[in-house]
Amino acid sequence: MAARAATSDTVLGAAVDVARDAAVGVAGVAVGDHLGFRLEGERIGTHLFESLAPGYRGWQWAVTIARVPRSRKATICEVEMIPGEGALVAPPWVPWSERLRPGDLGVQDVLPYQVDDARLDQGYEQTDDQEADRLAIWELGLGRPRVLSAEGRAQAFARWYDGDHGPGAPSARQSKAQCSTCGFFMKIAGAGRVVFGVCANEWSPSDGRIVSVDHGCGAHSETDGPRAGGEWVQSQPVIDEYDLEVVETHQAADSTAR
């Protein structure tokens, strides 16, 4: 018959002062009231004490003690601080590759390789058929190990469309014409060409960036700014033909007259 597991240990449970002295030896005056004892296994248990260390509210000093068979003396195994109920603890550890967000990558940083990336699909692989490989690599521009998947394209399109170069941007709401009608709008290749292109106008705030066809700005090729006018509206001149000045004329004297 299997031996029944121990549920209590009188010697270890009574060794409160031994455990406190060990905790004080590590933490000094930062050891508070005794909070209890728990049996970890046969002839081994842990005494818990309140931690008074600043900044560690709710934490506890845990002193693990043990004894050899038939011994009436407890010995110290280890002393450590552990979080209790309501203790302030750090959030669960997240790998660096999962903590990164767009914009976090520095100039000299390198992203970790992700084997299973839902945004990517398997790209074209070499077939050893010289003609087929030449067509795929040189004429179709493939030859990459992985290419964008449908999910990857959808995420990119949604991010671009909802960003600063989509129809919701302040410049687009105030523009009188869309990028689709601008001479500087360059369509991109692939599935995104029906929605996106690249701005090629150096005067535009979107120069060199992906813009949606319904984006817009004040640098549109077919728009014009207001022209300066006079300080008043010039009217047409009015001629009053009924107000005439009558001038009397005299016939010149005949020079032959005597």
Secondary structure, 3 states (H helix, E strand, C coil): CCCCCCCCCHHHHCCHHHHHHHHHHHHHHHEEEEEEEEEEECCEEEEEEEECCCCCCCEEEEEEEECCCCCCCCEEEEEEEEECCCCCCCCCCCCHHHHCCCCCCCCCCCCCCCCCCCCEEECCCCCCCHHHHHHHHHHCCCCCCEEECHHHHHHHHHHHHCCCCCCCCHHHHHCCCCHHHCCCEEECCCHHHHCEEEECCCCCCCECCEEECCCCCCCCCCCCCCCCCCCCCCCCCCCCCCCCCCCCCCCCCCCCCC
